[in-house]
Amino acid sequence: MPLFLFDVFGTSSIGVYSLVNDKIAIIPPQVPETKRLKVEEWLKVKVVATTVGKSVIIGALACSNSNGIVLPPFAREDEIEAIKSASDLNVTVMDTKKTAYGNIILANDNGAVADPRLKRGILSKIEDTLGVEVVSNEIAGLPYVGSLAAATNKGVLAHPMLKEEERKVLKDVLKVPVDVGTINCGIPYVSTGLIGNSNGAVVGSMTTGPEMFIIGQALDVVKENE
């Protein structure tokens, strides 16, 4: 599995703007096609060029695994159709005041961890969409679990201040090894600068060599020359 450096809109916060699972990657249409094709090649997925609610911050607004995708209430019909036409994912538009589902849910194909403030009814809807158990938990004592860690079916990279009891929950629910680290030269909000799946990972262009080494170990990927 390869590990690549990348940037979007001139920023290394690639995870804010992109969403990846083992089937598709969703990347804003404003990103040049040459770049979208690189992600397609690296992660071996079909790239869907669309927005979410006309917004380019797809990674912050949506959460997904290989079974489904959770979208905020303002997702548009044309965006939903673009996702459905490219995949067989369950697509659910949430009818809640919450909008940044990418920031408050951490998921892979084995399970999901969610912001403890989400009510049981919302968690049940997420479970039905993603096809996995959803457990409430924090990371580093904070509720924004989707932004504080990145998960694939190979491993999890989480905020450096992850507590031992939190690590145990992540490992039990997501059923993969859990490690800690940073991206983009010390940023602990890991998913803002990292996207990955079972085929590889892509990190923000400011990520350092030592950070890439830790990411490589955590997600079972190796650095490749572009």
C-alpha positions as CSV (number, residue, x, y, z in Angstrom):
1,M,0.0,0.0,0.0
2,P,1.4,3.4,-1.0
3,L,1.6,6.7,0.8
4,F,1.6,9.9,-1.2
5,L,1.9,13.7,-0.6
6,F,-0.8,15.9,-2.0
7,D,-2.5,19.4,-1.7
8,V,-5.9,20.7,-2.7
9,F,-6.6,24.4,-3.5
10,G,-3.1,25.2,-2.5
11,T,-3.5,23.9,1.0
12,S,-2.3,20.7,2.8
13,S,-5.7,20.3,4.5
14,I,-6.7,17.7,2.0
15,G,-9.0,15.8,4.4
16,V,-11.2,18.8,4.8
17,Y,-12.0,18.8,1.1
18,S,-12.0,15.1,0.2
19,L,-13.7,11.9,1.3
20,V,-12.5,8.4,0.5
21,N,-13.6,4.8,1.2
22,D,-12.7,1.5,-0.5
23,K,-15.1,2.2,-3.4
24,I,-15.1,5.9,-4.3
25,A,-13.4,9.2,-3.5
26,I,-15.5,12.4,-3.5
27,I,-13.5,15.4,-4.6
28,P,-14.7,18.9,-5.5
29,P,-15.1,19.5,-9.2
30,Q,-13.0,22.7,-8.8
31,V,-10.0,20.4,-8.2
32,P,-8.2,19.9,-11.6
33,E,-8.9,16.6,-13.3
34,T,-5.2,15.8,-13.4
35,K,-5.2,15.8,-9.6
36,R,-8.5,13.9,-9.3
37,L,-7.0,11.2,-11.6
38,K,-4.0,10.9,-9.3
39,V,-6.2,10.0,-6.3
40,E,-8.1,7.6,-8.5
41,E,-4.9,5.8,-9.5
42,W,-3.3,5.9,-6.0
43,L,-6.2,4.7,-4.0
44,K,-7.8,2.5,-6.8
45,V,-11.2,4.1,-6.5
46,K,-13.7,5.8,-8.8
47,V,-13.6,9.6,-8.2
48,V,-16.9,11.4,-8.0
49,A,-16.5,15.1,-8.8
50,T,-19.2,16.9,-6.8
51,T,-19.8,19.2,-3.8
52,V,-22.0,18.7,-0.7
53,G,-24.6,21.4,-0.3
54,K,-22.6,23.4,-2.9
55,S,-19.7,23.3,-0.4
56,V,-16.2,22.1,-1.2
57,I,-15.5,21.0,2.5
58,I,-16.7,17.5,1.7
59,G,-14.5,15.7,4.3
60,A,-15.9,17.9,7.1
61,L,-19.6,17.5,6.1
62,A,-19.9,13.9,5.2
63,C,-18.9,10.5,6.7
64,S,-18.6,7.2,4.9
65,N,-17.4,3.7,4.7
66,S,-17.7,1.1,2.0
67,N,-21.4,0.4,2.9
68,G,-22.8,3.9,3.0
69,I,-22.5,7.7,3.3
70,V,-24.0,10.1,5.8
71,L,-24.7,13.6,4.3
72,P,-25.9,16.8,6.0
73,P,-29.5,18.0,5.7
74,F,-28.6,20.6,3.0
75,A,-27.2,18.0,0.5
76,R,-28.6,18.7,-3.0
77,E,-30.4,16.2,-5.2
78,D,-27.9,16.4,-8.0
79,E,-25.0,15.7,-5.5
80,I,-26.9,12.7,-4.2
81,E,-27.5,11.4,-7.7
82,A,-23.8,11.8,-8.6
83,I,-22.8,9.6,-5.6
84,K,-25.5,7.0,-6.3
85,S,-24.6,6.8,-10.0
86,A,-21.0,6.0,-9.2
87,S,-21.5,3.5,-6.4
88,D,-23.9,1.2,-4.6
89,L,-23.6,3.0,-1.3
90,N,-26.5,3.6,1.0
91,V,-27.0,7.3,0.9
92,T,-28.7,9.0,3.9
93,V,-29.4,12.7,4.2
94,M,-29.7,13.5,7.9
95,D,-32.6,15.6,9.1
96,T,-30.8,17.2,12.1
97,K,-29.3,20.5,13.2
98,K,-25.9,18.8,13.0
99,T,-24.1,19.3,9.7
100,A,-20.4,18.4,10.0
101,Y,-20.8,14.7,10.1
102,G,-17.2,14.1,8.9
103,N,-16.0,15.9,12.0
104,I,-18.2,13.9,14.5
105,I,-18.1,10.3,13.1
106,L,-15.1,8.1,12.7
107,A,-15.8,4.9,10.7
108,N,-14.4,2.0,8.7
109,D,-16.1,-1.2,7.5
110,N,-16.0,-2.8,10.9
111,G,-17.5,-0.1,13.1
112,A,-17.9,3.5,13.9
113,V,-17.3,5.9,16.8
114,A,-19.4,9.0,17.2
115,D,-19.6,12.3,19.1
116,P,-21.1,11.4,22.5
117,R,-23.6,14.3,22.2
118,L,-25.4,12.6,19.3
119,K,-28.8,11.1,20.4
120,R,-29.6,7.4,20.1
121,G,-32.0,8.0,17.3
122,I,-29.3,9.7,15.2
123,L,-26.9,6.9,16.0
124,S,-29.4,4.3,14.9
125,K,-29.8,6.0,11.5
126,I,-26.0,6.2,11.1
127,E,-25.8,2.4,11.9
128,D,-28.4,1.6,9.3
129,T,-26.6,3.7,6.7
130,L,-23.0,2.5,7.4
131,G,-24.1,-1.1,8.2
132,V,-21.9,-1.2,11.4
133,E,-22.3,-0.7,15.1
134,V,-21.8,2.9,16.3
135,V,-20.4,3.6,19.7
136,S,-20.2,7.0,21.5
137,N,-16.7,8.0,22.6
138,E,-14.3,10.8,22.8
139,I,-10.7,11.2,21.5
140,A,-8.2,13.1,23.7
141,G,-11.2,14.1,25.8
142,L,-12.9,15.8,22.9
143,P,-16.1,14.9,21.1
144,Y,-15.0,15.7,17.5
145,V,-13.9,12.2,16.9
146,G,-14.1,12.4,13.1
147,S,-11.5,15.2,12.9
148,L,-9.3,13.8,15.6
149,A,-8.5,10.5,13.9
150,A,-8.4,8.8,10.5
151,A,-9.5,5.2,10.1
152,T,-9.1,2.6,7.4
153,N,-9.6,-1.2,7.4
154,K,-5.9,-1.4,8.1
155,G,-5.5,0.9,11.1
156,V,-6.3,4.1,12.9
157,L,-4.1,7.2,13.4
158,A,-5.4,9.4,16.3
159,H,-4.6,12.6,18.1
160,P,-1.4,12.3,20.1
161,M,-3.2,12.9,23.4
162,L,-5.4,9.8,23.0
163,K,-6.2,8.3,26.3
164,E,-5.6,4.6,27.0
165,E,-9.3,3.9,27.6
166,E,-10.2,5.7,24.4
167,R,-7.6,3.7,22.5
168,K,-9.2,0.5,23.8
169,V,-12.7,1.6,22.5
170,L,-11.3,2.5,19.1
171,K,-9.6,-0.8,18.8
172,D,-12.6,-2.8,20.0
173,V,-15.1,-1.0,17.7
174,L,-13.0,-0.5,14.6
175,K,-11.2,-3.9,15.0
176,V,-7.8,-2.6,13.8
177,P,-4.6,-1.5,15.4
178,V,-4.6,2.1,16.8
179,D,-1.6,4.4,16.8
180,V,-1.1,8.2,17.5
181,G,0.6,10.9,15.5
182,T,0.2,14.2,13.7
183,I,0.0,15.5,10.1
184,N,1.2,18.6,8.3
185,C,4.1,19.5,10.6
186,G,2.4,18.9,14.0
187,I,-1.3,19.2,13.4
188,P,-3.1,16.8,15.8
189,Y,-6.5,17.0,13.9
190,V,-5.4,14.0,11.9
191,S,-8.2,13.6,9.4
192,T,-7.9,17.2,8.2
193,G,-4.7,16.3,6.4
194,L,-5.1,12.6,5.6
195,I,-7.3,10.4,3.4
196,G,-6.9,6.7,3.0
197,N,-8.4,3.3,2.3
198,S,-7.4,-0.3,2.1
199,N,-5.3,0.5,-1.0
200,G,-3.2,3.4,0.3
201,A,-3.1,6.8,1.9
202,V,-2.6,10.4,0.8
203,V,-1.3,13.0,3.2
204,G,-1.0,16.8,3.1
205,S,2.0,18.2,1.4
206,M,3.4,19.7,4.6
207,T,3.6,16.4,6.4
208,T,7.2,15.7,7.5
209,G,9.3,12.6,7.1
210,P,9.0,11.4,10.7
211,E,5.2,12.0,10.5
212,M,5.0,9.9,7.4
213,F,6.9,7.1,9.0
214,I,4.4,6.9,11.9
215,I,1.4,7.2,9.4
216,G,2.9,4.4,7.4
217,Q,3.2,2.1,10.4
218,A,-0.3,3.0,11.7
219,L,-2.1,2.5,8.4
220,D,0.2,-0.2,6.9
221,V,1.4,2.0,4.1
222,V,4.8,2.9,2.7
223,K,6.1,6.1,1.1
224,E,6.2,6.1,-2.7
225,N,8.0,8.4,-5.0
226,E,5.5,10.2,-7.3
